[in-house]
Amino acid sequence: MAVEETRTCHESLGLDEEDLLKIYRNMLLARRVDERSWILNRQGKAAFVISCQGQEGCQVGAAYNLRPGYDYVYPYYRDHGIVMTLGMTARDELLALLGKKEDPNSGGRQMPGHFSSRELNIVTASAPIGVQYPQAAGSALAFKMRGEDGVVLACGGEASTSEGDWHEAMNMAGIHDLPLIFLIQNNVYAISVPEPLQVAGSIAKRAEGYGFPGHQVDGNDVLAVYEVAREAVDRARRGEGPTLIEAKTYRMTAHSSDDDDRRYREREEIEGWRQKDPIVRFERYLMENGVMSEERKEEIGQQIKDEVAKASEYAENAPFADPEEAMERVYAEA
C-alpha cells in the first residue's frame, strides 16, 4: 500500500474556504502552543514537554471529521492537534502543561499530554503504551449496542502496534464490526528505535488479518488524511465496521524534553523532513488555490501569536492547587 499524494481538490471533498482556514488555523495553533511549551520548559517553568511538531496534518485532518462532544476520542500523548480541533484551547493546554489548579484535564494531577474532557468526550490515557485501544473498543461497542451512530477514534504511534492491547482491540473491533477508527501516526521513531527495528512489515496491511480495511496515507498531507478519515467515519456511521489508518509522518523534535535525539538520528534527516512540513505544505496549497494571501497568512499568524501569548500569561500566573486538595477526585466519596 503505497503512500499516495492528494489527487483531489478541496471542493471534491466537500470543503469550502471556511473549512480550509479552520483546518489551517487548528494546525498552526497546535504548532505555536507546542513551541511555547518548549520555551516554558527551557525557562524551568514546565517540567516535561512531549511534542506534536510535524504531525499536525494527520491529527487535524482526521479530527475534522468528528462531532465534538458526541463521538469519542482516545488520544495519545502527542495529539495536541486533535484535542484542539475538537475544542480544547491554548489556555487549556498550557494550564495542563504547568500543572495548575484550573487544568481541565486533571486539576494538575496528570502529566502533560494526558488529555481529558467530559464535555468533548476526550478520554484520558494512562502512561503504559497502548492501553487506550481496548477501552476505545468498549466505547465503540456501547455505541453499537445502543443503536447510535457515534464513532470512536483511537490514536497511537507505530510502536503502540507492538503491544498486545492493540491486537486485542483490533480483533474485538473486527469480530463485532465496531464503529472504531485506529489512527496510527507512524512518525519513524519509537523514542530512539527506528521503524524498521520496531515494526515488521506494513502496519496498514495488518487490518486484513482482522477482517477490515487498512489504508496507508501521506500523513503530512492534511487533505489526504481528511479524505481517508472521512471515508472511515462514514463507513463506521453506516454500521459497516472499523478501519485502520496508517499515516506516514515524522516527529520533528526530540521524543520529549528529556530526550537527546542527536544520539540516534542525523540533523540532515530532520532537515529533509522539514521540507515536507505539513503546515508549510498546506499554506502552499491555500496560496495556489486563492484561499489565502500573504496578508491573510500574516493576519492569522499574528492572531494566533497573540492568543498563545495571552494563554501563556494566564497559565503562568494561575494558582497551583492547594496541598489539601491532593486526594480530591482520587477516591469515591460516600
N, C-alpha and C positions, 0 to 999 in steps of 0.2 A: 504494500500500500504506500505509494509514493506521496510525499508532501506536495500538495497542489497549491498553486497561486490562485488568487481570486480571479475568476473568469467572468464574473457578473458585476454590474454596477449596482449602486445602492437602490436605484429605482426598482430593479427587478427583485430586490429583497424586501420591498415594501417600506423602505426607509426614506423619509424626507429630510430636508436640510436641517430641520429642528432636531430630528433624531441624531443625525451625524454630529451636530455640535454638542449635544448632550453626551454622546459617546466620547468625543474628544475631550470634553471638559472632565468627565469622570477619570479618563486615563491620566490627564495632566494633573488633576488634583491628587490622585494616588501617588504620582511621582513626586510632587512637591512636598506632600506630607512626609513621604519617605525620606527625602533629602533633609528636611528639617529635623527628622528623628535622629539622623546621623550626627547633625550638628549638636543637638542636645546631649547625645551620648558622649561626644568628644569634649563637651563642656563639663562633663561629670554630673549632669542632671538626670540622664536616663541610663539605667544600668545595663540595658540589653536592647538591641535592635535586630530584627530579622526582616529582610528587605524583599520588596516585590519588584524592584527595578529590572526592567526587561520583560516582565511577564504581564504587564498591564493589558496588552492586547487580547490575550486569551482569556483573562479574567473578566474584563468588561464586555468583550464580545459574547461570552456565554451568559453572564448575568443579565444582560439587557433583554433577554427573552423571558425572564421570570416575572411573576406577580408578587411584588414585595408584600409581606405580611400574610400571604396565602400559601404560596409554595414554601417548601422548607429547604434550607441550605446548611450543609455540614462542611464548613470551610477548613482549609489547613492554614498553617501559620503565616503563609505569605499572601493570603487572599485579601489584601487591602483594597484592591480594585473591585473585587466582588462586593464586599460589605459596603463600600462607599457608593457603588452603583445602586444598591438596594436601599440606601437611605442613611447610613451612618455618616457622621460629619467629621470634618477635620478636628473640631474640638473633641468629639468623642474619642478619636484615635489618639490624640495627644494626652488627654486625661488618662487613658489606659496606659499609654507608654510610661507616664510618670507615676503611675500607681496612686492617683489621687482619689479622694473620697467620692467625688462625683463620677468616677469612671463607670460608664453604663454597663460594661462587661461584667464587672465583679466587685465594684466598690473598692478597687485597689488590691484585691486578693489574688488576682491571676497574673501570670507573666505576660508580657506583650505578645500579641499575635494570637491570643486565645479569645476570639470574638464571641459575643453573645448578645442577643436581643430578643426578648419575648415578642415585642411588637412586630419585628421584622422576620420572625421565625428563623433566626440565625442561632444554631445550636453550638455551644462551646465545645471545643476539642479538649482532649486530655493530652498530656505530654507524650505518652507512648505512640509511636507512629502507626497509623492505620486503624486505630480503634474506632474511628468515626464511621467506617464503612458498614459494619453490621447494624449500627444504630440507625444509619440512613435507610438501610433496607427495612428496618422495623417501621419507620415513619412512612415509607412508601407502601408497605403492606397495610398500614392503617388507612391510608387514602383509598386503597383498593377495596378494603372490607366495608368502608363507609359508602362506597359508590361515588366518591368525589373525584374531580378531575385535577387534583393537585399533583404537582411534580416535585421530586426531591433531587437536588444537585449535591453530589458528594465529590470533594476535591482532594487531590494529593499530588505529591511529586512522584517521579518514576520509581524511587526507592521504596515507596509505600506498597508497590505491587509485589514486592518480595515477601510481604507479611501474610501470614495465614488469614488474618482478618479480611483482607481484600478478596482473596479467593473464596472464602466462605460467603461473603456478601454477593459476589458475582454469581455464585452457584444458586443462592437463595433468590436473587433477582431473576435469574433465568428460569428457574423452576416455576415461579409464581407470576411471571410476566409483570414485574413490578414497574411502576412509573418512576424509575430511578435512572439518573444520568451520572455516569462516572466520568469526571473530567480529570485526566492525568496530565499534569503540566510537566512535561519531560524537559527539564532545564539543563541537561547534560551532566550535572554533578550531584551525587548523593553525598553531601558535605564534601569530602575530598576524593571520593571514589568516582571515577568517570563511568559514564553509562555502560560501555562495553564490559566492564568488570562487575556491574550491578544487575544488568538486565540481559537475560538470554533471549535472543530472538526479538520479534516485534510485539510490543505491548498491545497495539490495536488488533492484531490477529488473534490474540488470546480470547477475545469475545466469542469467536466462532465455537470454541470449545464449550461455552456455556449457553449457546443457542440464541445469541442475539447479535446485532450488528456492531462492528467496531470500525472506527474511522480514524485515520491519521491526517492531521491538518497542520498547515503552517501557523503556529501559534503566535507569530509576530505580525500576522495579517488579521487585523481585528474583524474585517468584514468576512473573511473566510471562516473564522471561528463562529461568528454570528450565524452564518448560513448553516453550518453543520449543527450547531446547537439548536437553531430554530427547528430544523427537521427532527432532531431528537426530542425536543419539548413537545412538538405537535404529535409525534408518534406516541409519546407517553400519555398525553391527554386523551388520545383516542383509545387508550387501553391496549396498545399494541406492545407494551413492554419496554425494557431497558435499552440503553445504548451506551457504548464505551467510546469516549473521545480521547485520543492521544494528541495533545497539542505540543508540537515540537517548538521549543522556545529556548531561552538562555537566561541564566542568572548572572547579571552584570556586576553584582557586588560580591563580596565575600559571603560565605554561608550565613554568618551573623557577625555582630560586632566583636565577638570573641574569637573569630577565625582569621588566620593569616593565609589567604589563598595564593600568595606568592610561592608557597611551598609545593603546590600541585598543578598550577597552570601558568602559562606564559602570558605576559602582557599583550603580546601580538594577537593571541587568540581572542582576548576580550575586546581589543580594538576592532578586530574583524567583525565580531558580533554587534558592536556598537553601530556599524554601518547598516545594520538591519533593525535598529531601534524601532519598536512598533509605533511609538509616538511620532517620531520624525517621518516614518513611512506613511502614517495616516495624514499628517499635515500635508505631505506632498500630494496625496490623493485629493484632499479637500481643495487645495490650491488649483490643481489641474482641472477639477470639476466645477470651479467657480463658486464653491460653497464658502470659502474663506479667503480673505485678502491678508496681506501683511499687516495692515492696520487692524483688522479684526483679530488676527492672531496676537498682536501686541496687547490689544484691549483685554482679551480673555486671559492672557498670561498675567497681566497686572491685577486683574480681579482676583485671580487665584492666589497670587503672591500676597495680596492684602488679606484675603480670607485666612490663609495659613498663618500669617504674622499675628493676626488678632487671636486666632485659636491658640497659638503657642503662648502668647502673652497671658491669656486667660488661664491656660493649663498650668503654666509655671507659677502663677500667683494663687492658684486654687489650693485649699487646705488638704492636708492628709487626713485620713480617718483617725479618730481618737483611739488610743490603745484599748479602751474598754469595749470597743466595737468589734474587736478581732474575732470573737466567737459568734457574732450575729450572722444569721443566714448560713450557718455551717451545719447545725443540728436542728432537727424538727423541734418545735416548741409546743408544749401542751396547751 
